[in-house]
């Protein structure tokens, strides 16, 4: 099974406000950077979009390691909050959580928490890309 490492980040200028997301996908020696933005959004929505858009790119089932500084994302999967949220109804970002969970179930995904704004080079690069993607 193909193994892919993905670094993701989201940014928002105001919360809510204009926001951007970014991801760096790594497979062997190959690296791909992607990013995008929205005029009116929240930081959590941008964090979700980064993971969604990166998993959408994968053309086959993969073993994926998602590295994120978002406790919202990482803890949801580590602590399995999404199980309760699916049963009782999502209180926020239902549209994005449904998309993400569909993609999550197509792959073998492990979420790793990285410290934001520290010396993690690829996380810092994602932060730069996400901030650059915020619509002006």
C-alpha positions in Angstrom: 0.0 0.0 0.0 1.3 3.4 -1.0 2.4 5.5 2.0 1.9 9.3 2.0 2.7 11.9 4.7 0.6 15.1 4.6 1.3 18.3 6.5 -1.8 20.6 6.8 -2.6 24.0 8.1 -5.4 26.5 8.1 -5.4 30.3 8.7 -8.0 33.0 9.1 -7.7 36.8 9.2 -10.4 37.4 11.8 -12.4 34.4 13.0 -14.7 34.5 11.1 -13.1 36.3 8.2 -11.1 35.5 5.0 -9.2 32.3 5.3 -6.7 30.0 3.6 -5.7 26.4 3.8 -2.6 24.5 2.7 -1.2 21.0 2.5 2.1 19.4 1.6 1.9 15.8 0.4 5.0 13.6 0.4 5.4 10.2 -1.2 9.0 9.0 -1.5 11.0 11.7 -3.1 7.9 13.5 -4.5 6.4 16.5 -2.8 3.3 18.4 -3.8 2.0 21.7 -2.3 -1.6 22.7 -2.6 -3.6 25.6 -1.1 -6.8 27.6 -1.4 -8.9 30.2 0.3 -12.4 31.5 1.0 -13.7 35.0 1.5 -15.7 34.3 4.6 -14.9 31.3 6.8 -13.3 30.2 10.2 -10.0 28.8 11.2 -11.5 25.4 12.0 -13.1 25.2 8.5 -9.8 26.0 6.9 -8.1 23.3 9.0 -10.7 20.8 7.8 -10.4 21.9 4.1 -6.7 21.3 4.2 -7.2 17.7 5.2 -10.1 17.2 2.8 -8.4 18.6 -0.2 -5.2 16.7 0.4 -7.1 13.3 0.8 -9.1 14.1 -2.4 -5.9 14.2 -4.4 -5.0 10.6 -3.6 -5.9 8.4 -6.5 -5.8 5.0 -4.7 -6.2 3.8 -1.1 -3.2 4.8 0.9 -1.6 4.6 4.3 -1.6 8.2 5.3 0.0 10.1 8.1 -1.6 13.5 8.6 0.6 16.0 10.6 -1.4 18.9 11.9 -1.1 21.5 14.6 -4.9 21.6 14.9 -6.1 20.0 18.2 -9.7 20.2 16.7 -8.7 17.8 13.9 -6.2 15.5 15.7 -8.2 15.1 18.9 -11.4 14.4 16.9 -9.8 11.3 15.4 -7.6 10.2 18.3 -10.4 10.4 20.8 -13.1 9.3 18.2 -15.2 12.4 18.9 -16.7 11.9 15.4 -18.5 8.7 16.5 -20.7 10.7 18.9 -21.0 13.6 16.5 -22.3 11.4 13.8 -24.8 9.8 16.2 -26.1 13.0 17.8 -25.6 15.4 14.9 -22.8 17.7 14.1 -23.1 21.1 15.9 -20.6 22.8 13.6 -19.1 22.3 10.2 -21.3 19.3 9.4 -20.8 19.6 5.6 -17.0 19.4 6.0 -17.0 16.7 8.6 -19.2 14.5 6.4 -16.8 15.0 3.5 -13.7 14.3 5.7 -15.2 11.2 7.3 -16.0 9.8 3.8 -12.4 10.3 2.7 -11.0 9.1 6.0 -12.8 5.8 5.6 -11.3 5.3 2.1 -7.7 5.3 3.5 -5.7 4.1 6.5 -5.2 7.5 8.2 -3.2 8.2 11.3 -3.2 11.8 12.8 -0.1 13.2 14.4 -0.2 16.4 16.4 2.7 18.8 15.7 3.5 21.9 17.6 2.5 25.0 15.6 4.8 27.9 15.0 7.8 25.9 16.2 10.8 24.4 14.4 8.8 21.8 12.3 9.9 22.9 8.8 7.0 21.5 6.8 4.4 22.8 9.3 5.9 26.2 9.0 5.8 26.0 5.2 2.1 25.0 5.4 1.5 28.0 7.6 3.1 30.3 5.0 1.1 28.8 2.2 -2.2 29.0 4.1 -1.6 32.6 5.0 -0.7 33.4 1.4 -3.9 31.8 0.3 -6.1 34.1 2.4 -8.1 36.3 0.0 -7.1 40.0 0.3 
